[in-house]
Each structure stands twice: as structure tokens, then as C-alpha cells.
Amino acid sequence: MAGGAGHPRTADRVDPVTHTLVGGVLAESGLRRRTALGAVTLIFGAILPDVDVVAYAWGPTSALWLRRGITHGLVALLVLPLLLTAAVLGADRLLRRGRGAERAVPSQILLLAFLGVATHPLLDLLNTYGVRLLVPFSDRWLYGDTLFIADPWVWLMLGAGVAWSWRRRRGDSAVVPAPRGSRAWTGPARWSLAVFAVYVCGMAGSNLLARSAVRAAAEERGIGPIEHLMVSPVAVNPLRRRVVLEANETYWGGTLSWSPRPTIALRALGLSREPDTRAVAAIRGPRARHFLSWARFPYFVVEGHGDTRTVIIGDARYTLAPAASWASARIDLGGGAAH
């Protein structure tokens, strides 16, 4: 038996742009003033947990098993800031050599490193892919279902705060000039953080209301009891949600829209929730087990006949056409090659 899984691409995490912007806006909110290299520490801390991308060196299936785990868990929140602090202080010594530049304060670098690193798993927790915060104590996935993976509204509000505060700090803004070094430059970044927090809270509250509305609509249609439910945001439109639920070993999918009036559409997806006898042999292998440990709404499609059959495992949270999706594992039986 051989098998493989598609590459998760950008859908496996909050995009690196958002992580970088969060580090940048924290720096421009005034935290960069605490010490030399403060901004560098915050930005690198905000993206550091994604060092687990090296898991792709061992193949996409290994990446599914390893990513969003140890570097995003509780142990990493303690260890990664220490490693980052050591690296920043080492760089500080090299940069200051013979220049007489301002020295980085170790205690402040450590504080900012902890803050920067902590933002990463918290942001990743907000999307549908989830994160395993309790690794190595538990491999349980936790999901926020609050923000779309690459939210342009988040880019806009954080990016505007970083750019505006940076221009004020540099004293180069022709729109709102401010003396170099003035505390006025921190205002836009702080406001953007506040707007971002309100946006996240609004999306989270909207999602809770949406879940209740979907449960009520499913009950009216005689669908239930609901065993698993995902109400997830979609790209660009914060007033729309995608719905996937499992009830009586059957998957249902649909949409919820808040505008112009609350509307919920549900339909049976016709997917095989449990593997049939043809797929049982395939899911015993390590690649399938790794994929199934990650999949939130797994289903099985069997192609071919006899010893040449192929079992494709998909995840309904991302795709209804597993053969052409990254969110799938393709396992060929009888000595066939993996795809």
C-alpha cells in the first residue's frame, strides 16, 4: 500500500501577512520604544511558530500530522520566546560592535518575544483549520471558526494602522504631520488594534448566533441530533457563512446569510461518512491515519475495481471534490503509485 496527501497550501493557517501585520502593529503601537530591536522581536515572534513548515520536507502527509502541533502548543509558548531572545541578543551584539549603538535590554526583549509568539497560535485558533494548543499533552484540535483564513478586512485595518503610525513616526506624512519622536505616532496603530478586536468579537458573536440559527433550522427540518457542526466565515463577505454538519452519520452542507434577511439553506451532501469494506484496508496505513487525525468531516470515495482500486479520503470542511483538492489523501492499493 502506498499513499499521499495534497499540499495544504495557504488554507492550513492564518496567512503570514496577518501574522506579520499583527507584530508590526504591536510595534507601532509604542512597544518598539521599550528597547532597541523591539520591533524586530515582535515581528519575528509573531511568525516564529510557523517554523514547522519544515515538516513538508518529509512529505505533505507528515506535514498534516506535524503542523499546528508542537510549535503552536503550550510548550512552544515557553520555549520559542527563549530561543528568539537568545537570537536577538546575539544579533544585537554583532550589530553594535564598533558602532556604539543603543543596546537591547534583555528583559524587554524577552517580554516582547513572549508577546509576539503568543499572538500566533491565538490567531490560528480563530480559523476553521484549528490548532492543537495542548500538544504534547493532547492532540485534540481546537477550532474558532471566527475569521476567514486570509481576511482582506483584517489586512486593511492592521495595514492602515502600521502604515499611518510609521509615517507619523518618520515625520514624513503630508496628511497628518507630527514631530519626529512624538507620541502622536502611536495613535493609528492603537486604533487599528481596537478596531481589529471589535471586528473579531463581532465575528465571534455573529458565529455563535449563526450556530444557534442553524441548529434551529435543522430541527425544523427533522435533521438531528447534530453530532458535529461547523459554521465558518467566507472570503470578503462577513455577513455570510458556510455550513457543514453531521447528523445520524450523514453530512449536510449549505449557507447562512444575514443580509438582506436571515436565510439558511441546507442539503444532504451524499457523502460516505463511514468507510465501506473496500476502503477498510486503505485506512489501516499510517498515511490514512495521519490524514484522519486531521480531518474534521472525513468521507471516502472508492475508485477502480479489485486490486487496482484507489481510496480517496476528503474533508468536507474544505472540499466536496477530493480528487482535485489539497484537502484529501489518495491511497492506491495493490502496488499502485501514490498521487
C-alpha atoms as one frame of an Amber mdcrd trajectory, in Angstrom:
protein
   0.000   0.000   0.000   1.190   3.484  -0.850  -0.447   6.828  -0.472  -0.150
  10.551  -0.344  -1.978  13.716   0.543  -2.233  17.031  -1.194  -0.387  20.099
  -0.029  -2.357  22.253   2.397  -1.197  25.473   0.692  -2.496  28.664   2.283
  -5.681  27.146   3.670  -3.849  25.471   6.533  -3.249  28.580   8.584  -3.847
  32.234   9.129  -1.829  33.710   6.282   1.668  35.011   7.107   0.613  38.515
   6.077  -1.773  38.729   9.026   0.795  37.394  11.485   3.379  39.890  10.251
   0.918  42.783  10.427  -0.037  41.903  13.997   3.627  42.004  15.006   4.062
  45.271  13.134   1.028  46.986  14.601   2.044  45.981  18.122   5.452  47.503
  17.480   3.994  50.731  16.084   1.546  50.993  18.993   4.520  52.036  21.103
   6.044  48.725  22.176   9.035  49.221  19.880  10.172  52.045  22.191  10.769
  49.657  25.077  14.143  48.562  23.716  16.379  48.506  20.678  15.307  45.717
  18.273  11.865  45.693  19.890  10.052  45.824  16.549  12.209  43.047  15.112
  11.455  40.864  18.140   7.697  41.369  17.878   7.538  40.700  14.145   9.756
  37.614  14.214   7.928  36.336  17.301   4.593  36.698  15.530   5.691  34.406
  12.679   8.124  32.092  14.515   5.720  29.199  15.306   5.378  28.578  11.572
   8.893  27.163  11.662   7.055  23.836  11.493   6.784  24.314   7.710   9.970
  22.245   7.625   7.616  19.267   8.066   6.961  19.429   4.314  10.486  18.091
   3.818   9.076  14.735   4.910   6.037  14.967   2.635   2.573  16.556   2.813
   1.090  13.755   4.913   3.759  14.227   7.560   3.032  17.948   7.434  -0.633
  17.298   8.241   0.462  15.230  11.220   3.135  17.619  12.500   1.896  21.122
  11.663  -0.113  23.201  14.114   1.226  20.965  16.857   4.347  21.238  18.985
   5.402  24.693  17.721   1.893  26.038  18.359   1.314  24.431  21.764   1.848
  25.345  25.378   5.447  24.137  25.445   6.282  26.309  22.431   4.839  29.355
  24.179   7.554  28.889  26.794  10.467  27.646  24.685  10.244  29.704  21.475
  10.461  33.109  23.238  13.642  31.961  24.980  15.205  30.898  21.681  14.134
  34.115  19.979  15.536  36.216  22.836  18.892  34.460  22.561  18.955  35.042
  18.798  18.014  38.729  19.068  20.568  39.422  21.790  23.236  37.671  19.728
  22.325  39.791  16.720  22.361  42.881  18.926  25.964  42.247  19.941  27.006
  41.871  16.317  25.132  44.986  15.189  26.542  47.164  17.984  30.146  46.037
  17.549  32.251  49.130  16.988  29.228  51.391  16.395  28.197  52.485  19.863
  24.545  51.864  19.047  21.827  51.615  21.690  21.900  48.294  23.494  18.921
  45.930  23.550  17.531  45.343  27.048  17.367  41.551  27.668  14.327  41.663
  29.968  12.361  43.757  27.462  13.395  41.567  24.531  12.161  38.516  26.461
   8.855  40.219  27.274   8.262  41.225  23.656   9.278  37.756  22.448   6.644
  36.152  24.684   4.013  38.591  23.436   4.873  38.134  19.766   4.920  34.335
  19.927   1.650  34.215  21.885  -0.224  36.087  19.162   0.460  33.336  16.615
  -1.486  30.344  17.997  -4.235  32.660  19.207  -4.736  33.931  15.654  -4.530
  30.425  14.198  -7.198  29.346  16.670  -9.644  31.756  15.038  -9.986  29.878
  11.733 -11.511  26.579  10.625  -8.234  24.670  10.367  -7.704  24.862  14.109
  -4.680  24.368  16.309  -3.513  21.792  18.852  -2.795  24.070  21.791  -2.446
  21.203  24.275   0.365  19.362  22.483   2.241  17.359  23.802  -0.371  16.595
  26.458  -3.206  16.120  23.971  -3.548  16.013  20.174  -7.063  17.435  20.281
  -7.780  20.072  17.634  -9.467  23.300  18.749 -11.374  25.495  16.270 -12.554
  29.099  16.499 -14.426  29.302  13.149 -14.304  33.089  13.539 -12.107  34.539
  10.773 -11.547  33.502   7.189  -8.000  32.305   6.597  -6.980  35.343   4.531
  -9.321  38.153   5.550  -8.822  41.324   3.458 -10.648  43.423   6.055  -8.077
  42.389   8.664  -5.277  43.251   6.237  -6.853  46.662   5.656  -7.381  47.640
   9.287  -3.994  46.387  10.526  -2.086  47.519   7.455  -3.543  51.014   7.698
  -2.551  51.245  11.355   1.024  50.146  10.663   1.455  52.444   7.648  -0.089
  55.518   9.248   1.827  55.188  12.510   5.048  54.549  10.622   4.586  57.688
   8.545   3.803  59.736  11.615   6.841  58.386  13.406   9.037  59.170  10.442
   7.583  62.658  10.280   7.072  62.269   6.524   3.283  62.356   6.389   1.885
  65.236   4.382  -1.622  64.435   5.651  -1.074  64.389   9.411   2.433  65.718
  10.127   3.956  65.090  13.529   7.358  65.896  15.004   9.835  63.063  14.868
   9.705  61.095  18.131   6.272  62.458  19.090   3.974  60.094  20.958   1.262
  61.005  18.468   2.572  58.371  16.060   1.271  55.502  18.209  -2.375  56.566
  17.839  -3.273  54.991  14.465  -1.741  51.617  15.404  -3.610  51.566  18.689
  -6.857  52.455  16.980  -6.353  49.718  14.406  -5.779  47.192  17.201  -9.001
  48.341  18.840 -10.937  48.071  15.578  -9.447  44.628  14.972 -10.509  43.475
  18.454 -14.056  44.749  17.864 -14.144  43.018  14.463 -13.017  39.702  15.948
 -15.558  39.950  18.762 -18.285  40.820  16.272 -17.414  37.873  14.033 -17.286
  35.538  17.043 -20.648  36.754  18.324 -22.153  36.501  14.855 -20.869  32.943
  14.599 -22.494  31.949  17.885 -25.805  33.359  16.679 -25.366  31.569  13.360
 -24.774  28.232  15.076 -27.972  28.637  17.066 -29.901  29.588  13.923 -28.554
  26.562  12.012 -29.469  24.193  14.847 -32.995  25.621  14.922 -33.355  25.332
  11.138 -32.072  21.753  11.187 -34.521  20.826  13.940 -37.405  22.287  11.924
 -36.414  20.045   9.009 -36.121  16.987  11.205 -32.328  16.849  10.870 -30.693
  15.633  14.024 -29.425  15.115  16.514 -26.438  17.143  15.306 -23.167  15.449
  16.256 -20.730  17.944  14.722 -21.342  21.441  13.371 -19.153  23.966  11.578
 -20.389  27.441  10.705 -17.435  29.124   9.053 -16.729  32.565   7.590 -16.214
  33.002   3.860 -13.938  35.278   1.860 -14.701  39.023   1.776 -18.350  38.890
   2.975 -18.629  38.946   6.804 -22.430  38.612   6.551 -22.292  35.136   5.012
 -21.355  31.749   6.476 -20.702  28.270   5.114 -22.327  25.387   6.977 -21.294
  21.741   7.346 -22.929  19.446   9.879 -23.094  15.763  10.713 -26.307  14.142
  11.876 -27.004  10.395  12.015 -23.764   9.680  10.116 -24.948  11.910   7.259
 -23.300  15.136   6.172 -25.352  18.218   5.374 -23.997  21.399   3.848 -25.250
  24.824   2.958 -25.045  28.527   3.601 -26.311  31.130   6.015 -26.720  34.769
   5.028 -27.599  37.613   7.398 -28.458  40.061   4.614 -30.922  41.245   3.364
 -32.649  38.910   5.855 -31.504  35.794   7.717 -31.588  32.896   5.258 -30.405
  29.319   5.770 -30.115  26.725   3.003 -29.260  23.095   3.808 -28.908  19.998
   1.641 -27.690  16.446   2.101 -24.196  16.097   0.645 -24.471  12.419  -0.237
 -21.002  11.605   1.077 -19.982   8.320   2.654 -19.196   9.099   6.285 -18.027
   5.575   7.124 -15.596   3.526   5.012 -17.089   0.520   3.267 -15.351  -2.845
   3.089 -13.353  -1.720   0.059 -11.856   1.191   1.986 -11.150  -0.537   5.294
  -7.766  -1.899   4.203  -6.673   1.527   2.995  -7.327   3.359   6.260  -5.126
   0.989   8.270  -1.955   2.576   6.934  -0.089   5.425   8.666  -0.785   7.986
   5.919  -4.528   7.489   6.161  -4.410   7.554   9.956  -2.489  10.830   9.891
  -4.991  12.367   7.489  -7.970  11.135   9.513  -6.457  12.551  12.700  -6.543
  15.946  10.981  -9.821  15.701   9.019 -12.813  17.274  10.695 -15.532  15.895
   8.388 -13.886  12.906   6.665 -15.546  10.936   3.874 -14.483   8.183   1.494
 -14.608   7.736  -2.269 -13.519   4.458  -3.878 -12.399   4.321  -7.498 -11.455
   1.305  -9.631 -12.019  -2.406  -9.074 -10.229  -5.334  -7.477  -6.559  -4.842
  -6.706  -6.359  -1.610  -8.716  -8.816   0.365  -6.631  -7.962   3.758  -5.146
  -9.402   5.138  -1.935  -9.664   8.925  -1.716 -10.342  10.451   1.686 -11.661
  14.011   1.677 -12.581  16.582   4.296 -15.988  18.195   3.723 -14.902  21.279
   5.607 -12.831  22.244   2.544 -13.911  20.218  -0.474 -16.690  18.107  -1.982
 -14.436  17.006  -4.855 -11.482  15.290  -3.157  -9.816  14.003  -6.313  -8.914
  17.575  -7.301  -8.339  19.102  -3.858  -5.428  19.595  -1.497  -7.754  18.585
   1.371  -7.584  14.899   0.536  -5.470  11.772   0.835  -5.205   9.431  -2.167
  -4.267   5.863  -1.327  -3.649   3.308  -4.079  -3.905  -0.364  -3.256  -2.210
  -3.307  -4.919   1.196  -1.677  -5.532  -0.072   1.391  -7.406   1.751   4.685
  -7.144   0.559   7.469  -4.941  -0.642  10.739  -6.393
